[in-house]
Amino acid sequence: MTEPQKPQSTDLRNPGITKKVGVKRTRTSPVKVFLRTVYWLITLSILAIVLYISFEAGWMIYKNTAH
């Protein structure tokens, strides 16, 4: 049989002592939030316009070929 391993130096540490780590809180800039919102509004509006134009073009083609 093998002997039990001797405790390592890391095992001898006192577990009751904890290191306090400060978390740096970053505030989100209102300008960045505004720009991000404007970006998404413009992107979604462009998408809506493209879909609307595509629908209108398809509807016009369908109406003209149905006669």
Secondary structure, DSSP 8 states (H G I E B T S, - for coil): --------TTTTS-TT-------------HHHHHHHHHHHHHHHHHHHHHHHHHHHHHHHHHHHHH-
